[in-house]
Amino acid sequence: MSEEEIVFEIRENLEDAYRLSPYAQTVLFALAEFLLILGIYYLRIGFPEAYIVWILATTMIYPMVIKVRNFVTEMIAIVLYGAAISVTAIYLVDKFVIEKTAEANLWVIVIFLLILGVELFHHVYEKARTVRTKTIIIADLILTAIFAYVTWNLMQIFIPGDLFWALLGTGALSIAYFVAIFPEKPF
């Protein structure tokens, strides 16, 4: 375990005294889910969209309410994350790529999913947002390379034939993406 991971664990243990009991957290989460379902019902959102709103909202609410850190709760958070990204990707590809058959739509959706996926993962799994390990840095570099490739393809559609501005736009956006997803030091 690196020094950063040890400091993270100590900070987590210090926060335990200020948290609600697991029972109170569960009741609060159930109440939040009930209110979410009532809100979706009240707004009369259609079925596929209602499911996407529910899973995304649940993924956002879960880590804010459930603060017990153990294997089961972290696994639930990761499953919610995977479901949210999968459902969102399938819905967006179905609505904006298959029906429209526009290549620009595909690249914009991939960029959106890269940004949403990383930020949602940082929300669900706090350690990925704050601890700098070799694995996380390598993953960030790989995601930035994918982002740069997708941005380059999008620039070729929006700015055809202008290599300088396409390279400049791709480079600037890729650097901004890497800085945004790079783990912060919370201490």
PyMOL commands that place a pseudoatom at each C-alpha (Angstrom):
pseudoatom trace, name=CA, resn=MET, resi=1, chain=A, elem=C, hetatm=0, pos=[0.000, 0.000, 0.000]
pseudoatom trace, name=CA, resn=SER, resi=2, chain=A, elem=C, hetatm=0, pos=[1.370, 3.415, -0.938]
pseudoatom trace, name=CA, resn=GLU, resi=3, chain=A, elem=C, hetatm=0, pos=[1.523, 6.354, 1.436]
pseudoatom trace, name=CA, resn=GLU, resi=4, chain=A, elem=C, hetatm=0, pos=[-1.422, 8.027, -0.327]
pseudoatom trace, name=CA, resn=GLU, resi=5, chain=A, elem=C, hetatm=0, pos=[-3.579, 4.929, 0.127]
pseudoatom trace, name=CA, resn=ILE, resi=6, chain=A, elem=C, hetatm=0, pos=[-2.694, 4.727, 3.830]
pseudoatom trace, name=CA, resn=VAL, resi=7, chain=A, elem=C, hetatm=0, pos=[-3.593, 8.401, 4.338]
pseudoatom trace, name=CA, resn=PHE, resi=8, chain=A, elem=C, hetatm=0, pos=[-6.869, 7.804, 2.470]
pseudoatom trace, name=CA, resn=GLU, resi=9, chain=A, elem=C, hetatm=0, pos=[-7.722, 4.854, 4.742]
pseudoatom trace, name=CA, resn=ILE, resi=10, chain=A, elem=C, hetatm=0, pos=[-6.895, 6.860, 7.877]
pseudoatom trace, name=CA, resn=ARG, resi=11, chain=A, elem=C, hetatm=0, pos=[-9.109, 9.711, 6.705]
pseudoatom trace, name=CA, resn=GLU, resi=12, chain=A, elem=C, hetatm=0, pos=[-11.942, 7.253, 6.006]
pseudoatom trace, name=CA, resn=ASN, resi=13, chain=A, elem=C, hetatm=0, pos=[-11.596, 5.804, 9.512]
pseudoatom trace, name=CA, resn=LEU, resi=14, chain=A, elem=C, hetatm=0, pos=[-11.671, 9.277, 11.087]
pseudoatom trace, name=CA, resn=GLU, resi=15, chain=A, elem=C, hetatm=0, pos=[-14.969, 10.044, 9.325]
pseudoatom trace, name=CA, resn=ASP, resi=16, chain=A, elem=C, hetatm=0, pos=[-16.677, 6.915, 10.725]
pseudoatom trace, name=CA, resn=ALA, resi=17, chain=A, elem=C, hetatm=0, pos=[-17.604, 8.618, 14.002]
pseudoatom trace, name=CA, resn=TYR, resi=18, chain=A, elem=C, hetatm=0, pos=[-19.568, 11.329, 12.187]
pseudoatom trace, name=CA, resn=ARG, resi=19, chain=A, elem=C, hetatm=0, pos=[-21.632, 9.059, 9.945]
pseudoatom trace, name=CA, resn=LEU, resi=20, chain=A, elem=C, hetatm=0, pos=[-25.170, 7.837, 10.483]
pseudoatom trace, name=CA, resn=SER, resi=21, chain=A, elem=C, hetatm=0, pos=[-25.617, 4.215, 11.494]
pseudoatom trace, name=CA, resn=PRO, resi=22, chain=A, elem=C, hetatm=0, pos=[-25.916, 1.701, 8.630]
pseudoatom trace, name=CA, resn=TYR, resi=23, chain=A, elem=C, hetatm=0, pos=[-29.609, 1.254, 9.449]
pseudoatom trace, name=CA, resn=ALA, resi=24, chain=A, elem=C, hetatm=0, pos=[-30.245, 5.023, 9.253]
pseudoatom trace, name=CA, resn=GLN, resi=25, chain=A, elem=C, hetatm=0, pos=[-28.312, 5.204, 5.975]
pseudoatom trace, name=CA, resn=THR, resi=26, chain=A, elem=C, hetatm=0, pos=[-30.432, 2.398, 4.530]
pseudoatom trace, name=CA, resn=VAL, resi=27, chain=A, elem=C, hetatm=0, pos=[-33.677, 4.068, 5.595]
pseudoatom trace, name=CA, resn=LEU, resi=28, chain=A, elem=C, hetatm=0, pos=[-32.517, 7.397, 4.165]
pseudoatom trace, name=CA, resn=PHE, resi=29, chain=A, elem=C, hetatm=0, pos=[-31.580, 5.721, 0.885]
pseudoatom trace, name=CA, resn=ALA, resi=30, chain=A, elem=C, hetatm=0, pos=[-34.952, 3.935, 0.686]
pseudoatom trace, name=CA, resn=LEU, resi=31, chain=A, elem=C, hetatm=0, pos=[-36.718, 7.255, 1.310]
pseudoatom trace, name=CA, resn=ALA, resi=32, chain=A, elem=C, hetatm=0, pos=[-34.666, 8.962, -1.401]
pseudoatom trace, name=CA, resn=GLU, resi=33, chain=A, elem=C, hetatm=0, pos=[-35.502, 6.151, -3.841]
pseudoatom trace, name=CA, resn=PHE, resi=34, chain=A, elem=C, hetatm=0, pos=[-39.203, 6.387, -2.980]
pseudoatom trace, name=CA, resn=LEU, resi=35, chain=A, elem=C, hetatm=0, pos=[-39.163, 10.144, -3.622]
pseudoatom trace, name=CA, resn=LEU, resi=36, chain=A, elem=C, hetatm=0, pos=[-37.270, 9.588, -6.870]
pseudoatom trace, name=CA, resn=ILE, resi=37, chain=A, elem=C, hetatm=0, pos=[-39.848, 7.078, -8.106]
pseudoatom trace, name=CA, resn=LEU, resi=38, chain=A, elem=C, hetatm=0, pos=[-42.662, 9.439, -7.105]
pseudoatom trace, name=CA, resn=GLY, resi=39, chain=A, elem=C, hetatm=0, pos=[-40.959, 12.244, -9.028]
pseudoatom trace, name=CA, resn=ILE, resi=40, chain=A, elem=C, hetatm=0, pos=[-40.559, 10.104, -12.145]
pseudoatom trace, name=CA, resn=TYR, resi=41, chain=A, elem=C, hetatm=0, pos=[-44.194, 9.019, -11.901]
pseudoatom trace, name=CA, resn=TYR, resi=42, chain=A, elem=C, hetatm=0, pos=[-45.383, 12.601, -11.355]
pseudoatom trace, name=CA, resn=LEU, resi=43, chain=A, elem=C, hetatm=0, pos=[-43.457, 13.849, -14.414]
pseudoatom trace, name=CA, resn=ARG, resi=44, chain=A, elem=C, hetatm=0, pos=[-44.923, 10.990, -16.496]
pseudoatom trace, name=CA, resn=ILE, resi=45, chain=A, elem=C, hetatm=0, pos=[-41.650, 10.110, -18.159]
pseudoatom trace, name=CA, resn=GLY, resi=46, chain=A, elem=C, hetatm=0, pos=[-41.864, 7.287, -20.723]
pseudoatom trace, name=CA, resn=PHE, resi=47, chain=A, elem=C, hetatm=0, pos=[-40.504, 3.830, -19.876]
pseudoatom trace, name=CA, resn=PRO, resi=48, chain=A, elem=C, hetatm=0, pos=[-37.022, 3.736, -21.421]
pseudoatom trace, name=CA, resn=GLU, resi=49, chain=A, elem=C, hetatm=0, pos=[-36.265, 7.302, -20.352]
pseudoatom trace, name=CA, resn=ALA, resi=50, chain=A, elem=C, hetatm=0, pos=[-37.733, 6.727, -16.866]
pseudoatom trace, name=CA, resn=TYR, resi=51, chain=A, elem=C, hetatm=0, pos=[-35.462, 3.731, -16.345]
pseudoatom trace, name=CA, resn=ILE, resi=52, chain=A, elem=C, hetatm=0, pos=[-32.407, 5.716, -17.453]
pseudoatom trace, name=CA, resn=VAL, resi=53, chain=A, elem=C, hetatm=0, pos=[-33.324, 8.629, -15.163]
pseudoatom trace, name=CA, resn=TRP, resi=54, chain=A, elem=C, hetatm=0, pos=[-33.871, 6.208, -12.284]
pseudoatom trace, name=CA, resn=ILE, resi=55, chain=A, elem=C, hetatm=0, pos=[-30.592, 4.316, -12.708]
pseudoatom trace, name=CA, resn=LEU, resi=56, chain=A, elem=C, hetatm=0, pos=[-28.545, 7.514, -13.192]
pseudoatom trace, name=CA, resn=ALA, resi=57, chain=A, elem=C, hetatm=0, pos=[-30.168, 9.204, -10.188]
pseudoatom trace, name=CA, resn=THR, resi=58, chain=A, elem=C, hetatm=0, pos=[-29.726, 6.084, -8.049]
pseudoatom trace, name=CA, resn=THR, resi=59, chain=A, elem=C, hetatm=0, pos=[-26.064, 5.935, -9.054]
pseudoatom trace, name=CA, resn=MET, resi=60, chain=A, elem=C, hetatm=0, pos=[-25.667, 9.567, -7.985]
pseudoatom trace, name=CA, resn=ILE, resi=61, chain=A, elem=C, hetatm=0, pos=[-27.629, 9.206, -4.716]
pseudoatom trace, name=CA, resn=TYR, resi=62, chain=A, elem=C, hetatm=0, pos=[-26.093, 5.912, -3.502]
pseudoatom trace, name=CA, resn=PRO, resi=63, chain=A, elem=C, hetatm=0, pos=[-22.536, 7.127, -2.690]
pseudoatom trace, name=CA, resn=MET, resi=64, chain=A, elem=C, hetatm=0, pos=[-23.835, 10.300, -1.050]
pseudoatom trace, name=CA, resn=VAL, resi=65, chain=A, elem=C, hetatm=0, pos=[-26.158, 8.422, 1.319]
pseudoatom trace, name=CA, resn=ILE, resi=66, chain=A, elem=C, hetatm=0, pos=[-24.483, 5.047, 1.892]
pseudoatom trace, name=CA, resn=LYS, resi=67, chain=A, elem=C, hetatm=0, pos=[-21.155, 5.795, 3.560]
pseudoatom trace, name=CA, resn=VAL, resi=68, chain=A, elem=C, hetatm=0, pos=[-20.346, 2.321, 4.876]
pseudoatom trace, name=CA, resn=ARG, resi=69, chain=A, elem=C, hetatm=0, pos=[-17.130, 1.218, 3.178]
pseudoatom trace, name=CA, resn=ASN, resi=70, chain=A, elem=C, hetatm=0, pos=[-16.867, -2.521, 2.692]
pseudoatom trace, name=CA, resn=PHE, resi=71, chain=A, elem=C, hetatm=0, pos=[-16.710, -4.960, -0.192]
pseudoatom trace, name=CA, resn=VAL, resi=72, chain=A, elem=C, hetatm=0, pos=[-20.492, -5.328, -0.602]
pseudoatom trace, name=CA, resn=THR, resi=73, chain=A, elem=C, hetatm=0, pos=[-21.305, -1.605, -0.636]
pseudoatom trace, name=CA, resn=GLU, resi=74, chain=A, elem=C, hetatm=0, pos=[-18.457, -0.834, -3.034]
pseudoatom trace, name=CA, resn=MET, resi=75, chain=A, elem=C, hetatm=0, pos=[-19.594, -3.698, -5.288]
pseudoatom trace, name=CA, resn=ILE, resi=76, chain=A, elem=C, hetatm=0, pos=[-23.153, -2.319, -5.341]
pseudoatom trace, name=CA, resn=ALA, resi=77, chain=A, elem=C, hetatm=0, pos=[-21.772, 1.089, -6.300]
pseudoatom trace, name=CA, resn=ILE, resi=78, chain=A, elem=C, hetatm=0, pos=[-19.722, -0.403, -9.149]
pseudoatom trace, name=CA, resn=VAL, resi=79, chain=A, elem=C, hetatm=0, pos=[-22.715, -2.428, -10.410]
pseudoatom trace, name=CA, resn=LEU, resi=80, chain=A, elem=C, hetatm=0, pos=[-24.862, 0.716, -10.386]
pseudoatom trace, name=CA, resn=TYR, resi=81, chain=A, elem=C, hetatm=0, pos=[-22.105, 2.531, -12.279]
pseudoatom trace, name=CA, resn=GLY, resi=82, chain=A, elem=C, hetatm=0, pos=[-21.882, -0.203, -14.904]
pseudoatom trace, name=CA, resn=ALA, resi=83, chain=A, elem=C, hetatm=0, pos=[-25.651, -0.310, -15.324]
pseudoatom trace, name=CA, resn=ALA, resi=84, chain=A, elem=C, hetatm=0, pos=[-25.875, 3.478, -15.667]
pseudoatom trace, name=CA, resn=ILE, resi=85, chain=A, elem=C, hetatm=0, pos=[-23.163, 3.690, -18.314]
pseudoatom trace, name=CA, resn=SER, resi=86, chain=A, elem=C, hetatm=0, pos=[-24.472, 0.656, -20.234]
pseudoatom trace, name=CA, resn=VAL, resi=87, chain=A, elem=C, hetatm=0, pos=[-28.074, 1.819, -20.303]
pseudoatom trace, name=CA, resn=THR, resi=88, chain=A, elem=C, hetatm=0, pos=[-27.065, 5.357, -21.284]
pseudoatom trace, name=CA, resn=ALA, resi=89, chain=A, elem=C, hetatm=0, pos=[-24.786, 4.117, -24.064]
pseudoatom trace, name=CA, resn=ILE, resi=90, chain=A, elem=C, hetatm=0, pos=[-27.387, 1.738, -25.501]
pseudoatom trace, name=CA, resn=TYR, resi=91, chain=A, elem=C, hetatm=0, pos=[-30.091, 4.409, -25.411]
pseudoatom trace, name=CA, resn=LEU, resi=92, chain=A, elem=C, hetatm=0, pos=[-27.907, 7.103, -27.027]
pseudoatom trace, name=CA, resn=VAL, resi=93, chain=A, elem=C, hetatm=0, pos=[-26.610, 4.811, -29.755]
pseudoatom trace, name=CA, resn=ASP, resi=94, chain=A, elem=C, hetatm=0, pos=[-30.145, 3.608, -30.492]
pseudoatom trace, name=CA, resn=LYS, resi=95, chain=A, elem=C, hetatm=0, pos=[-31.619, 7.125, -30.625]
pseudoatom trace, name=CA, resn=PHE, resi=96, chain=A, elem=C, hetatm=0, pos=[-28.859, 9.119, -32.277]
pseudoatom trace, name=CA, resn=VAL, resi=97, chain=A, elem=C, hetatm=0, pos=[-26.670, 6.756, -34.290]
pseudoatom trace, name=CA, resn=ILE, resi=98, chain=A, elem=C, hetatm=0, pos=[-28.814, 3.911, -35.586]
pseudoatom trace, name=CA, resn=GLU, resi=99, chain=A, elem=C, hetatm=0, pos=[-31.829, 6.084, -36.429]
pseudoatom trace, name=CA, resn=LYS, resi=100, chain=A, elem=C, hetatm=0, pos=[-29.828, 9.038, -37.809]
pseudoatom trace, name=CA, resn=THR, resi=101, chain=A, elem=C, hetatm=0, pos=[-26.824, 7.173, -39.286]
pseudoatom trace, name=CA, resn=ALA, resi=102, chain=A, elem=C, hetatm=0, pos=[-24.574, 10.217, -38.832]
pseudoatom trace, name=CA, resn=GLU, resi=103, chain=A, elem=C, hetatm=0, pos=[-20.923, 9.603, -38.064]
pseudoatom trace, name=CA, resn=ALA, resi=104, chain=A, elem=C, hetatm=0, pos=[-20.592, 12.870, -36.117]
pseudoatom trace, name=CA, resn=ASN, resi=105, chain=A, elem=C, hetatm=0, pos=[-23.310, 11.672, -33.736]
pseudoatom trace, name=CA, resn=LEU, resi=106, chain=A, elem=C, hetatm=0, pos=[-21.261, 8.566, -32.913]
pseudoatom trace, name=CA, resn=TRP, resi=107, chain=A, elem=C, hetatm=0, pos=[-18.121, 10.551, -32.057]
pseudoatom trace, name=CA, resn=VAL, resi=108, chain=A, elem=C, hetatm=0, pos=[-20.044, 13.052, -29.924]
pseudoatom trace, name=CA, resn=ILE, resi=109, chain=A, elem=C, hetatm=0, pos=[-21.718, 10.197, -28.038]
pseudoatom trace, name=CA, resn=VAL, resi=110, chain=A, elem=C, hetatm=0, pos=[-18.367, 8.486, -27.420]
pseudoatom trace, name=CA, resn=ILE, resi=111, chain=A, elem=C, hetatm=0, pos=[-16.923, 11.751, -26.069]
pseudoatom trace, name=CA, resn=PHE, resi=112, chain=A, elem=C, hetatm=0, pos=[-19.986, 12.245, -23.868]
pseudoatom trace, name=CA, resn=LEU, resi=113, chain=A, elem=C, hetatm=0, pos=[-19.733, 8.691, -22.527]
pseudoatom trace, name=CA, resn=LEU, resi=114, chain=A, elem=C, hetatm=0, pos=[-16.001, 9.058, -21.838]
pseudoatom trace, name=CA, resn=ILE, resi=115, chain=A, elem=C, hetatm=0, pos=[-16.610, 12.205, -19.809]
pseudoatom trace, name=CA, resn=LEU, resi=116, chain=A, elem=C, hetatm=0, pos=[-19.742, 10.891, -18.072]
pseudoatom trace, name=CA, resn=GLY, resi=117, chain=A, elem=C, hetatm=0, pos=[-18.110, 7.541, -17.390]
pseudoatom trace, name=CA, resn=VAL, resi=118, chain=A, elem=C, hetatm=0, pos=[-14.995, 8.941, -15.728]
pseudoatom trace, name=CA, resn=GLU, resi=119, chain=A, elem=C, hetatm=0, pos=[-16.812, 11.585, -13.710]
pseudoatom trace, name=CA, resn=LEU, resi=120, chain=A, elem=C, hetatm=0, pos=[-19.482, 9.121, -12.571]
pseudoatom trace, name=CA, resn=PHE, resi=121, chain=A, elem=C, hetatm=0, pos=[-16.767, 6.614, -11.644]
pseudoatom trace, name=CA, resn=HIS, resi=122, chain=A, elem=C, hetatm=0, pos=[-15.003, 9.296, -9.594]
pseudoatom trace, name=CA, resn=HIS, resi=123, chain=A, elem=C, hetatm=0, pos=[-18.309, 10.014, -7.862]
pseudoatom trace, name=CA, resn=VAL, resi=124, chain=A, elem=C, hetatm=0, pos=[-18.999, 6.340, -7.132]
pseudoatom trace, name=CA, resn=TYR, resi=125, chain=A, elem=C, hetatm=0, pos=[-15.464, 5.275, -6.187]
pseudoatom trace, name=CA, resn=GLU, resi=126, chain=A, elem=C, hetatm=0, pos=[-13.724, 8.047, -4.256]
pseudoatom trace, name=CA, resn=LYS, resi=127, chain=A, elem=C, hetatm=0, pos=[-10.349, 6.323, -4.195]
pseudoatom trace, name=CA, resn=ALA, resi=128, chain=A, elem=C, hetatm=0, pos=[-10.082, 6.671, -7.991]
pseudoatom trace, name=CA, resn=ARG, resi=129, chain=A, elem=C, hetatm=0, pos=[-10.566, 10.420, -7.617]
pseudoatom trace, name=CA, resn=THR, resi=130, chain=A, elem=C, hetatm=0, pos=[-7.983, 11.013, -4.902]
pseudoatom trace, name=CA, resn=VAL, resi=131, chain=A, elem=C, hetatm=0, pos=[-5.277, 8.332, -4.959]
pseudoatom trace, name=CA, resn=ARG, resi=132, chain=A, elem=C, hetatm=0, pos=[-2.518, 8.444, -7.566]
pseudoatom trace, name=CA, resn=THR, resi=133, chain=A, elem=C, hetatm=0, pos=[-1.343, 4.922, -8.266]
pseudoatom trace, name=CA, resn=LYS, resi=134, chain=A, elem=C, hetatm=0, pos=[0.415, 3.627, -11.367]
pseudoatom trace, name=CA, resn=THR, resi=135, chain=A, elem=C, hetatm=0, pos=[-2.718, 1.756, -12.424]
pseudoatom trace, name=CA, resn=ILE, resi=136, chain=A, elem=C, hetatm=0, pos=[-4.931, 4.827, -12.230]
pseudoatom trace, name=CA, resn=ILE, resi=137, chain=A, elem=C, hetatm=0, pos=[-2.402, 6.999, -14.063]
pseudoatom trace, name=CA, resn=ILE, resi=138, chain=A, elem=C, hetatm=0, pos=[-2.045, 4.395, -16.830]
pseudoatom trace, name=CA, resn=ALA, resi=139, chain=A, elem=C, hetatm=0, pos=[-5.841, 4.110, -17.095]
pseudoatom trace, name=CA, resn=ASP, resi=140, chain=A, elem=C, hetatm=0, pos=[-6.087, 7.915, -17.331]
pseudoatom trace, name=CA, resn=LEU, resi=141, chain=A, elem=C, hetatm=0, pos=[-3.472, 7.962, -20.099]
pseudoatom trace, name=CA, resn=ILE, resi=142, chain=A, elem=C, hetatm=0, pos=[-5.315, 5.244, -22.041]
pseudoatom trace, name=CA, resn=LEU, resi=143, chain=A, elem=C, hetatm=0, pos=[-8.644, 7.067, -21.672]
pseudoatom trace, name=CA, resn=THR, resi=144, chain=A, elem=C, hetatm=0, pos=[-6.977, 10.303, -22.814]
pseudoatom trace, name=CA, resn=ALA, resi=145, chain=A, elem=C, hetatm=0, pos=[-5.557, 8.525, -25.875]
pseudoatom trace, name=CA, resn=ILE, resi=146, chain=A, elem=C, hetatm=0, pos=[-9.036, 7.221, -26.729]
pseudoatom trace, name=CA, resn=PHE, resi=147, chain=A, elem=C, hetatm=0, pos=[-10.451, 10.718, -26.166]
pseudoatom trace, name=CA, resn=ALA, resi=148, chain=A, elem=C, hetatm=0, pos=[-7.779, 12.209, -28.454]
pseudoatom trace, name=CA, resn=TYR, resi=149, chain=A, elem=C, hetatm=0, pos=[-8.567, 9.675, -31.203]
pseudoatom trace, name=CA, resn=VAL, resi=150, chain=A, elem=C, hetatm=0, pos=[-12.300, 10.351, -30.990]
pseudoatom trace, name=CA, resn=THR, resi=151, chain=A, elem=C, hetatm=0, pos=[-11.756, 14.120, -30.896]
pseudoatom trace, name=CA, resn=TRP, resi=152, chain=A, elem=C, hetatm=0, pos=[-9.449, 13.885, -33.919]
pseudoatom trace, name=CA, resn=ASN, resi=153, chain=A, elem=C, hetatm=0, pos=[-12.140, 12.021, -35.867]
pseudoatom trace, name=CA, resn=LEU, resi=154, chain=A, elem=C, hetatm=0, pos=[-14.730, 14.609, -34.844]
pseudoatom trace, name=CA, resn=MET, resi=155, chain=A, elem=C, hetatm=0, pos=[-12.411, 17.452, -35.899]
pseudoatom trace, name=CA, resn=GLN, resi=156, chain=A, elem=C, hetatm=0, pos=[-12.003, 15.811, -39.309]
pseudoatom trace, name=CA, resn=ILE, resi=157, chain=A, elem=C, hetatm=0, pos=[-15.776, 16.071, -39.752]
pseudoatom trace, name=CA, resn=PHE, resi=158, chain=A, elem=C, hetatm=0, pos=[-16.163, 19.621, -38.409]
pseudoatom trace, name=CA, resn=ILE, resi=159, chain=A, elem=C, hetatm=0, pos=[-12.949, 21.118, -39.850]
pseudoatom trace, name=CA, resn=PRO, resi=160, chain=A, elem=C, hetatm=0, pos=[-12.203, 19.062, -42.980]
pseudoatom trace, name=CA, resn=GLY, resi=161, chain=A, elem=C, hetatm=0, pos=[-8.800, 19.590, -44.538]
pseudoatom trace, name=CA, resn=ASP, resi=162, chain=A, elem=C, hetatm=0, pos=[-7.423, 22.057, -41.955]
pseudoatom trace, name=CA, resn=LEU, resi=163, chain=A, elem=C, hetatm=0, pos=[-4.700, 20.047, -40.239]
pseudoatom trace, name=CA, resn=PHE, resi=164, chain=A, elem=C, hetatm=0, pos=[-3.383, 22.862, -38.005]
pseudoatom trace, name=CA, resn=TRP, resi=165, chain=A, elem=C, hetatm=0, pos=[-6.711, 23.680, -36.327]
pseudoatom trace, name=CA, resn=ALA, resi=166, chain=A, elem=C, hetatm=0, pos=[-7.653, 20.012, -36.065]
pseudoatom trace, name=CA, resn=LEU, resi=167, chain=A, elem=C, hetatm=0, pos=[-4.366, 19.225, -34.289]
pseudoatom trace, name=CA, resn=LEU, resi=168, chain=A, elem=C, hetatm=0, pos=[-4.622, 22.300, -32.082]
pseudoatom trace, name=CA, resn=GLY, resi=169, chain=A, elem=C, hetatm=0, pos=[-8.225, 21.534, -31.101]
pseudoatom trace, name=CA, resn=THR, resi=170, chain=A, elem=C, hetatm=0, pos=[-7.476, 17.871, -30.475]
pseudoatom trace, name=CA, resn=GLY, resi=171, chain=A, elem=C, hetatm=0, pos=[-4.406, 18.663, -28.395]
pseudoatom trace, name=CA, resn=ALA, resi=172, chain=A, elem=C, hetatm=0, pos=[-6.103, 21.344, -26.301]
pseudoatom trace, name=CA, resn=LEU, resi=173, chain=A, elem=C, hetatm=0, pos=[-9.211, 19.246, -25.625]
pseudoatom trace, name=CA, resn=SER, resi=174, chain=A, elem=C, hetatm=0, pos=[-7.137, 16.144, -24.816]
pseudoatom trace, name=CA, resn=ILE, resi=175, chain=A, elem=C, hetatm=0, pos=[-4.967, 18.041, -22.332]
pseudoatom trace, name=CA, resn=ALA, resi=176, chain=A, elem=C, hetatm=0, pos=[-8.082, 19.514, -20.713]
pseudoatom trace, name=CA, resn=TYR, resi=177, chain=A, elem=C, hetatm=0, pos=[-9.607, 16.013, -20.491]
pseudoatom trace, name=CA, resn=PHE, resi=178, chain=A, elem=C, hetatm=0, pos=[-6.472, 14.545, -18.904]
pseudoatom trace, name=CA, resn=VAL, resi=179, chain=A, elem=C, hetatm=0, pos=[-6.256, 17.353, -16.339]
pseudoatom trace, name=CA, resn=ALA, resi=180, chain=A, elem=C, hetatm=0, pos=[-9.946, 16.898, -15.501]
pseudoatom trace, name=CA, resn=ILE, resi=181, chain=A, elem=C, hetatm=0, pos=[-9.681, 13.149, -14.896]
pseudoatom trace, name=CA, resn=PHE, resi=182, chain=A, elem=C, hetatm=0, pos=[-6.273, 13.095, -13.193]
pseudoatom trace, name=CA, resn=PRO, resi=183, chain=A, elem=C, hetatm=0, pos=[-6.630, 12.241, -9.465]
pseudoatom trace, name=CA, resn=GLU, resi=184, chain=A, elem=C, hetatm=0, pos=[-6.578, 15.213, -7.108]
pseudoatom trace, name=CA, resn=LYS, resi=185, chain=A, elem=C, hetatm=0, pos=[-4.691, 15.334, -3.849]
pseudoatom trace, name=CA, resn=PRO, resi=186, chain=A, elem=C, hetatm=0, pos=[-7.312, 15.881, -1.147]
pseudoatom trace, name=CA, resn=PHE, resi=187, chain=A, elem=C, hetatm=0, pos=[-4.842, 16.685, 1.657]
for i in range(1, 187): cmd.bond("trace and resi %d" % i, "trace and resi %d" % (i + 1))
show_as sticks, trace
zoom trace
